[in-house]
Amino acid sequence: MGITETGRVALTNTKVYPFNDSVQTVALKIEQPDPDYLVVTEVLHADGEVGDVEVTAKAVNGFKVGYTGSAKNTKLGYAVIGGR
């Protein structure tokens, strides 16, 4: 099981804590045979508290990623492991 794709995504939160609207859809460059792959994330930059990074709604062609903290802007790196 190896890394099939890596990338970066910039997330923005316009709400006031405890509310957060940072969730963004990430399209995969390589479609997976099924949504049973792992997404590993790394916070590259944040202008505040990130909290937990959450990967949701995994599909064969993408996934959603967001965070739970109060940061207004965050940049994440990600790696997709498994799949093809």
C-alpha positions, 0 to 999 in steps of 0.5 A: 500500500503506497502513496497514490497522490499528494497535494495541498489545499487552502481552507478558509473559515469565515465563522466565529468559534465555535462555528466553522465553515472550512470544509472544502471538496478535494478532487482526486487526480487519480480515481480510486477503485473504491473509497477505502483509501486513507488520507493523511493530513499535515498542517503547513500553515495556520493563523490560529488554532486548527483543532482537529482536521477531519476528512469526510465524504470519501468517494472514488473521485474525491473527499471533503476536508475541514478543521474544527478550530478557530483559525481563519486561514489554514494550508494543509498538505495531504497524501492519499494512501492505498487505492490504485 
